């Protein structure tokens, strides 16, 4: 069965929709905290991983390579968590982090400001003005984050398969609508081809994470793709000696059958 991602602004009902939809479909419900916990198992602090997912570009600008490291680990954790399907992930960047895998049903949920204010005040015990400022700041930070990392406006409806507005609908209405579509649309069913594509993305993400964590290659950045156990790596290394190190690291990752390093170049080949 499918992988569903739910993107939302702060206090727009995304968490409620994800939980009810997962219960309706018999799927697992996964949130950002689960992914951060899994990524932190690599030995990186929870706080810094959360910052990589939440802070606007000013934070990441100061730590360019850390940005690469954190997002590599988060993607590896997310793909590993969802690769078997039957999962609803709610987080504003899920559909972007899973790009390149099997078709993901991408839902965006929006809600009127008064709905969001009420939820923010209830959860955070804020005044009305404080709630408005908090919502506006979170929305702006997320917009800048997606633009900086992916070059997209995360509010663009073209990035989603379905946009739900809670102005006149309830969470139950939204749950029924998404569940109906998932059961009906064959293109989002998790058939063997879809499972294979997601497993390829998960393997590529694991190799990329292994390279990012290896002392000898941790200061370098790579693009990694996988297909049925064959891993292709692209990137620049300081000298030819590093190429074999990249091979050694990649070959140790479970599931790797063959490594193609034709895309790894040294300055003399640039």
Helices and strands as residue ranges (DSSP letters): E 3-8, H 14-25, E 28-31, H 32-40, H 46-54, H 57-61, H 64-82, E 87-90, H 94-97, E 105-110, H 113-124, H 128-150, G 157-159, E 162-165, H 171-184, G 186-188, H 192-213, E 222-227, E 230-237, H 241-251, E 258-266, G 267-269
